[in-house]
């Protein structure tokens, strides 16, 4: 009846990209504020050395989230998040706690990042403005 993807596809991509970006910024900010605790947390989960993985994830989530909000380097940021949240999902399954600690949120982030990786930032993005025109 209605072809919503034709009329609203770019709006949906922008909404997905912005919401995911905000979520990741909020997720990464506490990690950035206390890198020592973040590093210790990664060590305790078995991601050693935590002094490497903790700050890496904190910076990726915060700055990658900002990139998604603006639509700058969307495919690259999305690829990083697909890898990160695939690792998180696999780690939770292997450690026999698949539904602990927001597993469903991890899967939603993984899925949303996969959509952005394959579909791009959409028309309403800085990338499109500089590289693809409006």
Backbone as XML, in Angstrom:
<?xml version="1.0"?>
<chain id="A" units="angstrom">
  <residue number="1" name="UNK">
    <atom name="N" x="0.818" y="-1.180" z="0.000"/>
    <atom name="CA" x="0.000" y="0.000" z="0.000"/>
    <atom name="C" x="0.874" y="1.260" z="0.000"/>
  </residue>
  <residue number="2" name="UNK">
    <atom name="N" x="1.680" y="1.419" z="1.032"/>
    <atom name="CA" x="2.593" y="2.550" z="1.086"/>
    <atom name="C" x="4.019" y="2.036" z="1.070"/>
  </residue>
  <residue number="3" name="UNK">
    <atom name="N" x="4.881" y="2.726" z="0.334"/>
    <atom name="CA" x="6.287" y="2.349" z="0.308"/>
    <atom name="C" x="7.033" y="3.233" z="1.308"/>
  </residue>
  <residue number="4" name="UNK">
    <atom name="N" x="6.960" y="2.850" z="2.580"/>
    <atom name="CA" x="7.567" y="3.656" z="3.630"/>
    <atom name="C" x="9.075" y="3.765" z="3.474"/>
  </residue>
  <residue number="5" name="UNK">
    <atom name="N" x="9.717" y="2.711" z="2.946"/>
    <atom name="CA" x="11.171" y="2.761" z="2.802"/>
    <atom name="C" x="11.583" y="3.849" z="1.823"/>
  </residue>
  <residue number="6" name="UNK">
    <atom name="N" x="10.773" y="4.067" z="0.794"/>
    <atom name="CA" x="11.090" y="5.108" z="-0.180"/>
    <atom name="C" x="10.962" y="6.492" z="0.448"/>
  </residue>
  <residue number="7" name="UNK">
    <atom name="N" x="9.901" y="6.707" z="1.198"/>
    <atom name="CA" x="9.639" y="8.028" z="1.751"/>
    <atom name="C" x="10.390" y="8.309" z="3.052"/>
  </residue>
  <residue number="8" name="UNK">
    <atom name="N" x="10.550" y="7.286" z="3.863"/>
    <atom name="CA" x="11.063" y="7.522" z="5.204"/>
    <atom name="C" x="12.358" y="6.782" z="5.528"/>
  </residue>
  <residue number="9" name="UNK">
    <atom name="N" x="12.949" y="6.104" z="4.561"/>
    <atom name="CA" x="14.158" y="5.326" z="4.811"/>
    <atom name="C" x="15.305" y="6.160" z="5.348"/>
  </residue>
  <residue number="10" name="UNK">
    <atom name="N" x="15.519" y="7.332" z="4.775"/>
    <atom name="CA" x="16.619" y="8.185" z="5.244"/>
    <atom name="C" x="16.348" y="8.745" z="6.634"/>
  </residue>
  <residue number="11" name="UNK">
    <atom name="N" x="15.089" y="9.033" z="6.924"/>
    <atom name="CA" x="14.735" y="9.488" z="8.269"/>
    <atom name="C" x="14.970" y="8.373" z="9.281"/>
  </residue>
  <residue number="12" name="UNK">
    <atom name="N" x="14.615" y="7.154" z="8.905"/>
    <atom name="CA" x="14.806" y="6.009" z="9.807"/>
    <atom name="C" x="16.292" y="5.767" z="10.066"/>
  </residue>
  <residue number="13" name="UNK">
    <atom name="N" x="17.121" y="5.856" z="9.019"/>
    <atom name="CA" x="18.570" y="5.689" z="9.207"/>
    <atom name="C" x="19.131" y="6.772" z="10.121"/>
  </residue>
  <residue number="14" name="UNK">
    <atom name="N" x="18.685" y="8.002" z="9.922"/>
    <atom name="CA" x="19.162" y="9.098" z="10.773"/>
    <atom name="C" x="18.745" y="8.867" z="12.223"/>
  </residue>
  <residue number="15" name="UNK">
    <atom name="N" x="17.506" y="8.461" z="12.421"/>
    <atom name="CA" x="17.020" y="8.203" z="13.774"/>
    <atom name="C" x="17.808" y="7.072" z="14.431"/>
  </residue>
  <residue number="16" name="UNK">
    <atom name="N" x="18.006" y="5.987" z="13.709"/>
    <atom name="CA" x="18.774" y="4.853" z="14.227"/>
    <atom name="C" x="20.204" y="5.276" z="14.567"/>
  </residue>
  <residue number="17" name="UNK">
    <atom name="N" x="20.840" y="5.998" z="13.656"/>
    <atom name="CA" x="22.223" y="6.427" z="13.835"/>
    <atom name="C" x="22.368" y="7.356" z="15.038"/>
  </residue>
  <residue number="18" name="UNK">
    <atom name="N" x="21.466" y="8.305" z="15.178"/>
    <atom name="CA" x="21.547" y="9.279" z="16.269"/>
    <atom name="C" x="21.259" y="8.619" z="17.619"/>
  </residue>
  <residue number="19" name="UNK">
    <atom name="N" x="20.218" y="7.787" z="17.676"/>
    <atom name="CA" x="19.898" y="7.112" z="18.941"/>
    <atom name="C" x="21.028" y="6.180" z="19.353"/>
  </residue>
  <residue number="20" name="UNK">
    <atom name="N" x="21.547" y="5.398" z="18.409"/>
    <atom name="CA" x="22.655" y="4.494" z="18.722"/>
    <atom name="C" x="23.880" y="5.290" z="19.169"/>
  </residue>
  <residue number="21" name="UNK">
    <atom name="N" x="24.158" y="6.392" z="18.493"/>
    <atom name="CA" x="25.302" y="7.223" z="18.866"/>
    <atom name="C" x="25.177" y="7.783" z="20.270"/>
  </residue>
  <residue number="22" name="UNK">
    <atom name="N" x="24.004" y="8.293" z="20.605"/>
    <atom name="CA" x="23.778" y="8.832" z="21.957"/>
    <atom name="C" x="23.929" y="7.728" z="22.995"/>
  </residue>
  <residue number="23" name="UNK">
    <atom name="N" x="23.352" y="6.564" z="22.714"/>
    <atom name="CA" x="23.447" y="5.435" z="23.639"/>
    <atom name="C" x="24.907" y="5.067" z="23.899"/>
  </residue>
  <residue number="24" name="UNK">
    <atom name="N" x="25.713" y="5.047" z="22.842"/>
    <atom name="CA" x="27.119" y="4.664" z="22.996"/>
    <atom name="C" x="27.938" y="5.745" z="23.696"/>
  </residue>
  <residue number="25" name="UNK">
    <atom name="N" x="27.626" y="7.006" z="23.450"/>
    <atom name="CA" x="28.302" y="8.094" z="24.169"/>
    <atom name="C" x="28.019" y="7.966" z="25.664"/>
  </residue>
  <residue number="26" name="UNK">
    <atom name="N" x="26.751" y="7.755" z="26.005"/>
    <atom name="CA" x="26.361" y="7.605" z="27.408"/>
    <atom name="C" x="26.994" y="6.349" z="28.012"/>
  </residue>
  <residue number="27" name="UNK">
    <atom name="N" x="27.138" y="5.320" z="27.220"/>
    <atom name="CA" x="27.750" y="4.065" z="27.654"/>
    <atom name="C" x="29.256" y="4.229" z="27.866"/>
  </residue>
  <residue number="28" name="UNK">
    <atom name="N" x="29.896" y="5.040" z="27.046"/>
    <atom name="CA" x="31.347" y="5.207" z="27.104"/>
    <atom name="C" x="31.830" y="6.277" z="28.066"/>
  </residue>
  <residue number="29" name="UNK">
    <atom name="N" x="30.993" y="7.265" z="28.358"/>
    <atom name="CA" x="31.417" y="8.386" z="29.205"/>
    <atom name="C" x="31.870" y="7.955" z="30.603"/>
  </residue>
  <residue number="30" name="UNK">
    <atom name="N" x="31.130" y="7.106" z="31.312"/>
    <atom name="CA" x="31.621" y="6.688" z="32.632"/>
    <atom name="C" x="32.951" y="5.936" z="32.558"/>
  </residue>
  <residue number="31" name="UNK">
    <atom name="N" x="33.135" y="5.187" z="31.481"/>
    <atom name="CA" x="34.407" y="4.473" z="31.301"/>
    <atom name="C" x="35.547" y="5.469" z="31.104"/>
  </residue>
  <residue number="32" name="UNK">
    <atom name="N" x="35.281" y="6.529" z="30.348"/>
    <atom name="CA" x="36.302" y="7.558" z="30.106"/>
    <atom name="C" x="36.632" y="8.338" z="31.369"/>
  </residue>
  <residue number="33" name="UNK">
    <atom name="N" x="35.619" y="8.590" z="32.188"/>
    <atom name="CA" x="35.822" y="9.386" z="33.396"/>
    <atom name="C" x="36.709" y="8.686" z="34.415"/>
  </residue>
  <residue number="34" name="UNK">
    <atom name="N" x="36.706" y="7.359" z="34.416"/>
    <atom name="CA" x="37.519" y="6.613" z="35.381"/>
    <atom name="C" x="38.226" y="5.465" z="34.664"/>
  </residue>
  <residue number="35" name="UNK">
    <atom name="N" x="39.270" y="5.818" z="33.926"/>
    <atom name="CA" x="39.987" y="4.818" z="33.131"/>
    <atom name="C" x="40.671" y="3.767" z="34.000"/>
  </residue>
  <residue number="36" name="UNK">
    <atom name="N" x="41.047" y="4.149" z="35.212"/>
    <atom name="CA" x="41.687" y="3.181" z="36.106"/>
    <atom name="C" x="40.701" y="2.071" z="36.479"/>
  </residue>
  <residue number="37" name="UNK">
    <atom name="N" x="39.499" y="2.448" z="36.868"/>
    <atom name="CA" x="38.470" y="1.458" z="37.213"/>
    <atom name="C" x="38.049" y="0.663" z="35.980"/>
  </residue>
  <residue number="38" name="UNK">
    <atom name="N" x="37.974" y="1.330" z="34.837"/>
    <atom name="CA" x="37.629" y="0.645" z="33.592"/>
    <atom name="C" x="38.668" y="-0.416" z="33.271"/>
  </residue>
  <residue number="39" name="UNK">
    <atom name="N" x="39.929" y="-0.057" z="33.396"/>
    <atom name="CA" x="41.015" y="-1.010" z="33.136"/>
    <atom name="C" x="40.939" y="-2.196" z="34.090"/>
  </residue>
  <residue number="40" name="UNK">
    <atom name="N" x="40.693" y="-1.918" z="35.362"/>
    <atom name="CA" x="40.575" y="-2.994" z="36.355"/>
    <atom name="C" x="39.388" y="-3.895" z="36.034"/>
  </residue>
  <residue number="41" name="UNK">
    <atom name="N" x="38.294" y="-3.297" z="35.590"/>
    <atom name="CA" x="37.119" y="-4.077" z="35.221"/>
    <atom name="C" x="37.392" y="-5.010" z="34.054"/>
  </residue>
  <residue number="42" name="UNK">
    <atom name="N" x="38.110" y="-4.521" z="33.071"/>
    <atom name="CA" x="38.446" y="-5.366" z="31.921"/>
    <atom name="C" x="39.389" y="-6.489" z="32.325"/>
  </residue>
  <residue number="43" name="UNK">
    <atom name="N" x="40.332" y="-6.179" z="33.205"/>
    <atom name="CA" x="41.229" y="-7.215" z="33.736"/>
    <atom name="C" x="40.432" y="-8.306" z="34.445"/>
  </residue>
  <residue number="44" name="UNK">
    <atom name="N" x="39.469" y="-7.886" z="35.275"/>
    <atom name="CA" x="38.700" y="-8.862" z="36.055"/>
    <atom name="C" x="37.807" y="-9.737" z="35.175"/>
  </residue>
  <residue number="45" name="UNK">
    <atom name="N" x="37.424" y="-9.228" z="34.014"/>
    <atom name="CA" x="36.613" y="-10.029" z="33.089"/>
    <atom name="C" x="37.466" y="-10.945" z="32.217"/>
  </residue>
  <residue number="46" name="UNK">
    <atom name="N" x="38.780" y="-10.780" z="32.310"/>
    <atom name="CA" x="39.671" y="-11.630" z="31.536"/>
    <atom name="C" x="40.181" y="-11.002" z="30.250"/>
  </residue>
  <residue number="47" name="UNK">
    <atom name="N" x="39.839" y="-9.743" z="30.018"/>
    <atom name="CA" x="40.341" y="-9.036" z="28.836"/>
    <atom name="C" x="41.644" y="-8.346" z="29.231"/>
  </residue>
  <residue number="48" name="UNK">
    <atom name="N" x="42.726" y="-9.082" z="29.094"/>
    <atom name="CA" x="44.034" y="-8.603" z="29.545"/>
    <atom name="C" x="44.889" y="-8.213" z="28.351"/>
  </residue>
  <residue number="49" name="UNK">
    <atom name="N" x="45.652" y="-7.158" z="28.448"/>
    <atom name="CA" x="45.762" y="-6.282" z="29.605"/>
    <atom name="C" x="44.621" y="-5.263" z="29.636"/>
  </residue>
  <residue number="50" name="UNK">
    <atom name="N" x="44.017" y="-5.130" z="30.788"/>
    <atom name="CA" x="42.916" y="-4.184" z="30.958"/>
    <atom name="C" x="43.324" y="-2.751" z="30.690"/>
  </residue>
  <residue number="51" name="UNK">
    <atom name="N" x="44.604" y="-2.448" z="30.933"/>
    <atom name="CA" x="45.111" y="-1.091" z="30.682"/>
    <atom name="C" x="45.104" y="-0.759" z="29.193"/>
  </residue>
  <residue number="52" name="UNK">
    <atom name="N" x="45.037" y="-1.773" z="28.345"/>
    <atom name="CA" x="44.922" y="-1.555" z="26.902"/>
    <atom name="C" x="43.454" y="-1.569" z="26.479"/>
  </residue>
  <residue number="53" name="UNK">
    <atom name="N" x="42.738" y="-2.649" z="26.834"/>
    <atom name="CA" x="41.368" y="-2.837" z="26.354"/>
    <atom name="C" x="40.377" y="-1.841" z="26.944"/>
  </residue>
  <residue number="54" name="UNK">
    <atom name="N" x="40.531" y="-1.505" z="28.220"/>
    <atom name="CA" x="39.603" y="-0.576" z="28.859"/>
    <atom name="C" x="39.560" y="0.785" z="28.180"/>
  </residue>
  <residue number="55" name="UNK">
    <atom name="N" x="40.705" y="1.473" z="28.092"/>
    <atom name="CA" x="40.699" y="2.769" z="27.416"/>
    <atom name="C" x="40.304" y="2.677" z="25.939"/>
  </residue>
  <residue number="56" name="UNK">
    <atom name="N" x="40.714" y="1.605" z="25.265"/>
    <atom name="CA" x="40.356" y="1.439" z="23.858"/>
    <atom name="C" x="38.842" y="1.407" z="23.685"/>
  </residue>
  <residue number="57" name="UNK">
    <atom name="N" x="38.171" y="0.614" z="24.504"/>
    <atom name="CA" x="36.713" y="0.514" z="24.429"/>
    <atom name="C" x="36.065" y="1.832" z="24.846"/>
  </residue>
  <residue number="58" name="UNK">
    <atom name="N" x="36.583" y="2.472" z="25.886"/>
    <atom name="CA" x="36.027" y="3.747" z="26.344"/>
    <atom name="C" x="36.096" y="4.807" z="25.247"/>
  </residue>
  <residue number="59" name="UNK">
    <atom name="N" x="37.260" y="4.935" z="24.609"/>
    <atom name="CA" x="37.410" y="5.911" z="23.529"/>
    <atom name="C" x="36.547" y="5.537" z="22.326"/>
  </residue>
  <residue number="60" name="UNK">
    <atom name="N" x="36.491" y="4.257" z="21.990"/>
    <atom name="CA" x="35.680" y="3.814" z="20.850"/>
    <atom name="C" x="34.211" y="4.135" z="21.079"/>
  </residue>
  <residue number="61" name="UNK">
    <atom name="N" x="33.714" y="3.838" z="22.265"/>
    <atom name="CA" x="32.300" y="4.085" z="22.537"/>
    <atom name="C" x="31.984" y="5.572" z="22.552"/>
  </residue>
  <residue number="62" name="UNK">
    <atom name="N" x="32.812" y="6.360" z="23.217"/>
    <atom name="CA" x="32.517" y="7.785" z="23.325"/>
    <atom name="C" x="32.679" y="8.497" z="21.980"/>
  </residue>
  <residue number="63" name="UNK">
    <atom name="N" x="33.862" y="8.374" z="21.383"/>
    <atom name="CA" x="34.119" y="9.112" z="20.146"/>
    <atom name="C" x="33.437" y="8.471" z="18.939"/>
  </residue>
  <residue number="64" name="UNK">
    <atom name="N" x="33.327" y="7.153" z="18.936"/>
    <atom name="CA" x="32.565" y="6.485" z="17.879"/>
    <atom name="C" x="31.096" y="6.841" z="17.951"/>
  </residue>
  <residue number="65" name="UNK">
    <atom name="N" x="30.578" y="6.969" z="19.177"/>
    <atom name="CA" x="29.193" y="7.400" z="19.354"/>
    <atom name="C" x="28.972" y="8.811" z="18.833"/>
  </residue>
  <residue number="66" name="UNK">
    <atom name="N" x="29.913" y="9.713" z="19.124"/>
    <atom name="CA" x="29.820" y="11.081" z="18.589"/>
    <atom name="C" x="29.852" y="11.073" z="17.062"/>
  </residue>
  <residue number="67" name="UNK">
    <atom name="N" x="30.711" y="10.233" z="16.501"/>
    <atom name="CA" x="30.797" y="10.129" z="15.041"/>
    <atom name="C" x="29.464" y="9.664" z="14.461"/>
  </residue>
  <residue number="68" name="UNK">
    <atom name="N" x="28.819" y="8.709" z="15.123"/>
    <atom name="CA" x="27.518" y="8.244" z="14.637"/>
    <atom name="C" x="26.473" y="9.347" z="14.714"/>
  </residue>
  <residue number="69" name="UNK">
    <atom name="N" x="26.447" y="10.087" z="15.806"/>
    <atom name="CA" x="25.467" y="11.168" z="15.951"/>
    <atom name="C" x="25.587" y="12.149" z="14.788"/>
  </residue>
  <residue number="70" name="UNK">
    <atom name="N" x="26.818" y="12.492" z="14.424"/>
    <atom name="CA" x="27.045" y="13.455" z="13.346"/>
    <atom name="C" x="27.003" y="12.829" z="11.955"/>
  </residue>
  <residue number="71" name="UNK">
    <atom name="N" x="27.194" y="11.528" z="11.897"/>
    <atom name="CA" x="27.246" y="10.871" z="10.592"/>
    <atom name="C" x="28.602" y="11.040" z="9.930"/>
  </residue>
  <residue number="72" name="UNK">
    <atom name="N" x="29.655" y="10.988" z="10.724"/>
    <atom name="CA" x="31.025" y="11.088" z="10.213"/>
    <atom name="C" x="31.681" y="9.718" z="10.360"/>
  </residue>
  <residue number="73" name="UNK">
    <atom name="N" x="32.126" y="9.142" z="9.261"/>
    <atom name="CA" x="32.774" y="7.833" z="9.336"/>
    <atom name="C" x="31.853" y="6.755" z="9.877"/>
  </residue>
  <residue number="74" name="UNK">
    <atom name="N" x="30.603" y="6.821" z="9.496"/>
    <atom name="CA" x="29.587" y="5.925" z="10.049"/>
    <atom name="C" x="29.919" y="4.457" z="9.835"/>
  </residue>
  <residue number="75" name="UNK">
    <atom name="N" x="30.335" y="4.104" z="8.629"/>
    <atom name="CA" x="30.608" y="2.690" z="8.348"/>
    <atom name="C" x="31.779" y="2.179" z="9.178"/>
  </residue>
  <residue number="76" name="UNK">
    <atom name="N" x="32.808" y="2.990" z="9.340"/>
    <atom name="CA" x="33.954" y="2.576" z="10.153"/>
    <atom name="C" x="33.543" y="2.396" z="11.612"/>
  </residue>
  <residue number="77" name="UNK">
    <atom name="N" x="32.852" y="3.400" z="12.160"/>
    <atom name="CA" x="32.405" y="3.306" z="13.554"/>
    <atom name="C" x="31.481" y="2.106" z="13.735"/>
  </residue>
  <residue number="78" name="UNK">
    <atom name="N" x="30.581" y="1.900" z="12.790"/>
    <atom name="CA" x="29.656" y="0.766" z="12.882"/>
    <atom name="C" x="30.405" y="-0.559" z="12.843"/>
  </residue>
  <residue number="79" name="UNK">
    <atom name="N" x="31.445" y="-0.653" z="12.020"/>
    <atom name="CA" x="32.242" y="-1.887" z="11.956"/>
    <atom name="C" x="32.915" y="-2.164" z="13.296"/>
  </residue>
  <residue number="80" name="UNK">
    <atom name="N" x="33.429" y="-1.116" z="13.928"/>
    <atom name="CA" x="34.050" y="-1.267" z="15.251"/>
    <atom name="C" x="33.023" y="-1.796" z="16.249"/>
  </residue>
  <residue number="81" name="UNK">
    <atom name="N" x="31.805" y="-1.249" z="16.208"/>
    <atom name="CA" x="30.776" y="-1.670" z="17.164"/>
    <atom name="C" x="30.244" y="-3.067" z="16.864"/>
  </residue>
  <residue number="82" name="UNK">
    <atom name="N" x="30.188" y="-3.445" z="15.598"/>
    <atom name="CA" x="29.792" y="-4.818" z="15.265"/>
    <atom name="C" x="30.792" y="-5.792" z="15.881"/>
  </residue>
  <residue number="83" name="UNK">
    <atom name="N" x="32.069" y="-5.509" z="15.706"/>
    <atom name="CA" x="33.106" y="-6.382" z="16.277"/>
    <atom name="C" x="33.019" y="-6.383" z="17.805"/>
  </residue>
  <residue number="84" name="UNK">
    <atom name="N" x="32.946" y="-5.196" z="18.398"/>
    <atom name="CA" x="32.914" y="-5.092" z="19.860"/>
    <atom name="C" x="31.731" y="-5.854" z="20.449"/>
  </residue>
  <residue number="85" name="UNK">
    <atom name="N" x="30.543" y="-5.643" z="19.907"/>
    <atom name="CA" x="29.367" y="-6.255" z="20.514"/>
    <atom name="C" x="29.203" y="-7.717" z="20.117"/>
  </residue>
  <residue number="86" name="UNK">
    <atom name="N" x="29.825" y="-8.139" z="19.041"/>
    <atom name="CA" x="29.889" y="-9.579" z="18.748"/>
    <atom name="C" x="30.779" y="-10.262" z="19.779"/>
  </residue>
  <residue number="87" name="UNK">
    <atom name="N" x="31.907" y="-9.632" z="20.111"/>
    <atom name="CA" x="32.803" y="-10.185" z="21.136"/>
    <atom name="C" x="32.091" y="-10.239" z="22.487"/>
  </residue>
  <residue number="88" name="UNK">
    <atom name="N" x="31.389" y="-9.178" z="22.843"/>
    <atom name="CA" x="30.650" y="-9.153" z="24.112"/>
    <atom name="C" x="29.629" y="-10.288" z="24.154"/>
  </residue>
  <residue number="89" name="UNK">
    <atom name="N" x="28.882" y="-10.452" z="23.070"/>
    <atom name="CA" x="27.853" y="-11.494" z="23.008"/>
    <atom name="C" x="28.472" y="-12.879" z="23.135"/>
  </residue>
  <residue number="90" name="UNK">
    <atom name="N" x="29.524" y="-13.124" z="22.386"/>
    <atom name="CA" x="30.197" y="-14.430" z="22.441"/>
    <atom name="C" x="30.780" y="-14.664" z="23.829"/>
  </residue>
  <residue number="91" name="UNK">
    <atom name="N" x="31.383" y="-13.631" z="24.421"/>
    <atom name="CA" x="31.958" y="-13.768" z="25.758"/>
    <atom name="C" x="30.882" y="-14.138" z="26.775"/>
  </residue>
  <residue number="92" name="UNK">
    <atom name="N" x="29.713" y="-13.488" z="26.690"/>
    <atom name="CA" x="28.632" y="-13.799" z="27.631"/>
    <atom name="C" x="28.119" y="-15.223" z="27.444"/>
  </residue>
  <residue number="93" name="UNK">
    <atom name="N" x="28.062" y="-15.684" z="26.212"/>
    <atom name="CA" x="27.613" y="-17.052" z="25.954"/>
    <atom name="C" x="28.639" y="-18.050" z="26.482"/>
  </residue>
  <residue number="94" name="UNK">
    <atom name="N" x="29.913" y="-17.812" z="26.194"/>
    <atom name="CA" x="30.974" y="-18.722" z="26.641"/>
    <atom name="C" x="31.053" y="-18.772" z="28.166"/>
  </residue>
  <residue number="95" name="UNK">
    <atom name="N" x="30.862" y="-17.614" z="28.806"/>
    <atom name="CA" x="30.939" y="-17.592" z="30.268"/>
    <atom name="C" x="29.616" y="-18.001" z="30.917"/>
  </residue>
  <residue number="96" name="UNK">
    <atom name="N" x="28.721" y="-18.543" z="30.114"/>
    <atom name="CA" x="27.440" y="-19.113" z="30.559"/>
    <atom name="C" x="26.562" y="-18.124" z="31.313"/>
  </residue>
  <residue number="97" name="UNK">
    <atom name="N" x="26.560" y="-16.920" z="30.829"/>
    <atom name="CA" x="25.656" y="-15.914" z="31.382"/>
    <atom name="C" x="25.058" y="-15.090" z="30.244"/>
  </residue>
  <residue number="98" name="UNK">
    <atom name="N" x="24.449" y="-15.765" z="29.258"/>
    <atom name="CA" x="24.000" y="-15.048" z="28.069"/>
    <atom name="C" x="22.926" y="-13.997" z="28.333"/>
  </residue>
  <residue number="99" name="UNK">
    <atom name="N" x="22.110" y="-14.176" z="29.351"/>
    <atom name="CA" x="21.045" y="-13.202" z="29.579"/>
    <atom name="C" x="21.314" y="-12.304" z="30.778"/>
  </residue>
  <residue number="100" name="UNK">
    <atom name="N" x="22.577" y="-12.240" z="31.189"/>
    <atom name="CA" x="22.954" y="-11.379" z="32.311"/>
    <atom name="C" x="23.499" y="-10.055" z="31.792"/>
  </residue>
  <residue number="101" name="UNK">
    <atom name="N" x="23.287" y="-9.021" z="32.560"/>
    <atom name="CA" x="23.913" y="-7.737" z="32.275"/>
    <atom name="C" x="23.509" y="-7.087" z="30.970"/>
  </residue>
  <residue number="102" name="UNK">
    <atom name="N" x="22.237" y="-7.107" z="30.636"/>
    <atom name="CA" x="21.768" y="-6.401" z="29.453"/>
    <atom name="C" x="22.102" y="-7.060" z="28.133"/>
  </residue>
  <residue number="103" name="UNK">
    <atom name="N" x="22.054" y="-8.374" z="28.102"/>
    <atom name="CA" x="22.356" y="-9.136" z="26.885"/>
    <atom name="C" x="21.509" y="-8.666" z="25.700"/>
  </residue>
  <residue number="104" name="UNK">
    <atom name="N" x="20.236" y="-8.381" z="25.967"/>
    <atom name="CA" x="19.349" y="-7.954" z="24.881"/>
    <atom name="C" x="19.770" y="-6.605" z="24.317"/>
  </residue>
  <residue number="105" name="UNK">
    <atom name="N" x="20.276" y="-5.724" z="25.160"/>
    <atom name="CA" x="20.774" y="-4.430" z="24.683"/>
    <atom name="C" x="22.001" y="-4.638" z="23.801"/>
  </residue>
  <residue number="106" name="UNK">
    <atom name="N" x="22.879" y="-5.545" z="24.213"/>
    <atom name="CA" x="24.066" y="-5.851" z="23.407"/>
    <atom name="C" x="23.663" y="-6.343" z="22.022"/>
  </residue>
  <residue number="107" name="UNK">
    <atom name="N" x="22.655" y="-7.210" z="21.965"/>
    <atom name="CA" x="22.187" y="-7.723" z="20.670"/>
    <atom name="C" x="21.553" y="-6.625" z="19.826"/>
  </residue>
  <residue number="108" name="UNK">
    <atom name="N" x="20.803" y="-5.736" z="20.457"/>
    <atom name="CA" x="20.206" y="-4.619" z="19.712"/>
    <atom name="C" x="21.276" y="-3.686" z="19.157"/>
  </residue>
  <residue number="109" name="UNK">
    <atom name="N" x="22.301" y="-3.402" z="19.952"/>
    <atom name="CA" x="23.402" y="-2.558" z="19.472"/>
    <atom name="C" x="24.116" y="-3.245" z="18.317"/>
  </residue>
  <residue number="110" name="UNK">
    <atom name="N" x="24.365" y="-4.541" z="18.450"/>
    <atom name="CA" x="24.999" y="-5.311" z="17.378"/>
    <atom name="C" x="24.172" y="-5.227" z="16.096"/>
  </residue>
  <residue number="111" name="UNK">
    <atom name="N" x="22.875" y="-5.440" z="16.209"/>
    <atom name="CA" x="21.999" y="-5.380" z="15.034"/>
    <atom name="C" x="21.932" y="-3.992" z="14.416"/>
  </residue>
  <residue number="112" name="UNK">
    <atom name="N" x="21.809" y="-2.968" z="15.258"/>
    <atom name="CA" x="21.746" y="-1.592" z="14.755"/>
    <atom name="C" x="23.048" y="-1.206" z="14.067"/>
  </residue>
  <residue number="113" name="UNK">
    <atom name="N" x="24.169" y="-1.592" z="14.655"/>
    <atom name="CA" x="25.471" y="-1.295" z="14.041"/>
    <atom name="C" x="25.623" y="-2.029" z="12.716"/>
  </residue>
  <residue number="114" name="UNK">
    <atom name="N" x="25.119" y="-3.258" z="12.632"/>
    <atom name="CA" x="25.189" y="-4.011" z="11.374"/>
    <atom name="C" x="24.365" y="-3.331" z="10.286"/>
  </residue>
  <residue number="115" name="UNK">
    <atom name="N" x="23.216" y="-2.787" z="10.656"/>
    <atom name="CA" x="22.398" y="-2.052" z="9.680"/>
    <atom name="C" x="23.156" y="-0.830" z="9.179"/>
  </residue>
  <residue number="116" name="UNK">
    <atom name="N" x="23.753" y="-0.066" z="10.085"/>
    <atom name="CA" x="24.499" y="1.130" z="9.675"/>
    <atom name="C" x="25.741" y="0.775" z="8.871"/>
  </residue>
  <residue number="117" name="UNK">
    <atom name="N" x="26.368" y="-0.339" z="9.196"/>
    <atom name="CA" x="27.536" y="-0.792" z="8.435"/>
    <atom name="C" x="27.152" y="-1.090" z="6.991"/>
  </residue>
  <residue number="118" name="UNK">
    <atom name="N" x="26.010" y="-1.715" z="6.794"/>
    <atom name="CA" x="25.606" y="-2.117" z="5.442"/>
    <atom name="C" x="24.849" y="-1.029" z="4.686"/>
  </residue>
  <residue number="119" name="UNK">
    <atom name="N" x="24.157" y="-0.144" z="5.397"/>
    <atom name="CA" x="23.338" y="0.870" z="4.732"/>
    <atom name="C" x="23.982" y="2.250" z="4.695"/>
  </residue>
  <residue number="120" name="UNK">
    <atom name="N" x="24.966" y="2.471" z="5.547"/>
    <atom name="CA" x="25.613" y="3.776" z="5.591"/>
    <atom name="C" x="24.859" y="4.759" z="6.465"/>
  </residue>
  <residue number="121" name="UNK">
    <atom name="N" x="25.323" y="5.992" z="6.449"/>
    <atom name="CA" x="24.788" y="7.030" z="7.332"/>
    <atom name="C" x="23.459" y="7.590" z="6.862"/>
  </residue>
  <residue number="122" name="UNK">
    <atom name="N" x="23.184" y="7.475" z="5.584"/>
    <atom name="CA" x="21.964" y="8.066" z="5.048"/>
    <atom name="C" x="22.202" y="9.492" z="4.578"/>
  </residue>
  <residue number="123" name="UNK">
    <atom name="N" x="21.140" y="10.085" z="4.068"/>
    <atom name="CA" x="21.218" y="11.420" z="3.471"/>
    <atom name="C" x="21.515" y="12.493" z="4.515"/>
  </residue>
  <residue number="124" name="UNK">
    <atom name="N" x="20.964" y="12.343" z="5.706"/>
    <atom name="CA" x="21.088" y="13.377" z="6.730"/>
    <atom name="C" x="22.332" y="13.146" z="7.586"/>
  </residue>
  <residue number="125" name="UNK">
    <atom name="N" x="23.499" y="13.342" z="6.972"/>
    <atom name="CA" x="24.762" y="13.097" z="7.670"/>
    <atom name="C" x="25.843" y="14.019" z="7.126"/>
  </residue>
  <residue number="126" name="UNK">
    <atom name="N" x="26.864" y="14.218" z="7.930"/>
    <atom name="CA" x="28.003" y="15.026" z="7.503"/>
    <atom name="C" x="28.717" y="14.340" z="6.338"/>
  </residue>
  <residue number="127" name="UNK">
    <atom name="N" x="28.852" y="13.020" z="6.396"/>
    <atom name="CA" x="29.483" y="12.279" z="5.292"/>
    <atom name="C" x="28.789" y="12.564" z="3.968"/>
  </residue>
  <residue number="128" name="UNK">
    <atom name="N" x="27.481" y="12.500" z="3.960"/>
    <atom name="CA" x="26.721" y="12.720" z="2.724"/>
    <atom name="C" x="26.909" y="14.155" z="2.236"/>
  </residue>
  <residue number="129" name="UNK">
    <atom name="N" x="26.966" y="15.098" z="3.159"/>
    <atom name="CA" x="27.145" y="16.497" z="2.797"/>
    <atom name="C" x="28.480" y="16.718" z="2.098"/>
  </residue>
  <residue number="130" name="UNK">
    <atom name="N" x="29.562" y="16.145" z="2.648"/>
    <atom name="CA" x="30.889" y="16.373" z="2.089"/>
    <atom name="C" x="31.231" y="15.460" z="0.922"/>
  </residue>
  <residue number="131" name="UNK">
    <atom name="N" x="30.725" y="14.238" z="0.935"/>
    <atom name="CA" x="31.161" y="13.265" z="-0.067"/>
    <atom name="C" x="30.098" y="12.865" z="-1.071"/>
  </residue>
  <residue number="132" name="UNK">
    <atom name="N" x="28.852" y="13.142" z="-0.781"/>
    <atom name="CA" x="27.822" y="12.675" z="-1.698"/>
    <atom name="C" x="26.842" y="13.734" z="-2.132"/>
  </residue>
  <residue number="133" name="UNK">
    <atom name="N" x="26.921" y="14.908" z="-1.554"/>
    <atom name="CA" x="25.974" y="15.958" z="-1.877"/>
    <atom name="C" x="24.579" y="15.633" z="-1.381"/>
  </residue>
  <residue number="134" name="UNK">
    <atom name="N" x="23.724" y="16.633" z="-1.387"/>
    <atom name="CA" x="22.343" y="16.425" z="-0.952"/>
    <atom name="C" x="21.494" y="16.288" z="-2.152"/>
  </residue>
</chain>
